[in-house]
């Protein structure tokens, strides 16, 4: 855990102390280290470390479109069967909601 995260917050009116370990203007990470954020699967989401930036295999691949998702195609690519299926699913849901509301009130 970085040291800055362990320091308590400043009180109102308190001035911050000068830190000597913040790095230089030429290399801001020379003393504090580089920042790297990982995804849950271990791939890198963000880094400012040049050594890690050189290896593209550490980064997550671009998200590809899942062809099995419903309504993932453009409007022109759907068939008549898929259109009627969607229509009757929506109408069936509306009918179910109508029956529930009519039965309650």
N, C-alpha and C positions, 0 to 999 in steps of 0.2 A: 504494500500500500504506500503511495507517495507521502512524503513528509508533509506537504501542504494540506493534505486531507486530514491530518491528525491535529493541526493547529486549531485552537479555538477561534471563534469569530471575534472581530473587533468590537469593543464596546462603543457606544455613541460618544463621539468626540475624540476617540483614540486614533492616533496616527499610525499607519503601518510602518514597520521597521524596514530598513533597507536590506534586501536580500542579496547576498554575494553569489548564490548558486543558481542564478537564473540564466547563465550562459552569456554569450557575447552577441553583439549585433550581427556579426558575420555567421555565427553558428549558434542559434538560440537553444539548440538541444545539447550543447556541449557538456553542460553540467547536470541538467535535469533529466536527460534521456529523451528518447523519442516516444511519440504517442501512437499506440496501435490498438484498434478496436476490432474484436473478433466476433463473427457470427456464432450461433449456437453449434453449428456443425464444424467449427474450427477454421473456417476460411476467414480471410481478412476482409473486414468491411471498410476500414480506413486506416491509413498509416502515413506518417511523414518520415519514416525511416528509409533512406535511399537503398540500403541493402535489401530490404524486403520488397521495395518497389521494383527491383530488378528481376524478381522471380514471379512471372504472371501465374504460375500454377498455384500459388497460395491464395489467389483471389477467387471469389465465387464466380461461376459461369453465369452469363446473362440468362435471365429467366426466359424459358421457351414456352410458347403457347401450348397448352395441353389440348390436344385435338379431341379428347373425350368429354370436354366440358360442354354442357348444353348452352345454346345461344352464343357460341364462340365464333361462329362464322358471320360473314357479312349478310345482309338481308337478301341479296340476290342469289346466294348459294343454297338457301333452304328449299327443300322440296315441298310439294303440296301435302304430302303425308305428315311431314314434320310440322307444317303450319296448322293442319287440322288437329294434330295431337296437342299442340300448345293451346289452341283455341278451346278445345274441350277440357283441358286441364284447368284453364282459367274459369270457364263456365261452371265446371264441377266445384271448384273452390267457392265461387260466388253462391252457388246453390246451397252448399254446405253451411256457409255463413248465414244465409237467409233462413235456413231451417233452424239453426241454433238460436238466432235472434227471435224468430217467430215463436219458438217453443218456450223461450224464457219470458217474453213480454206478453 
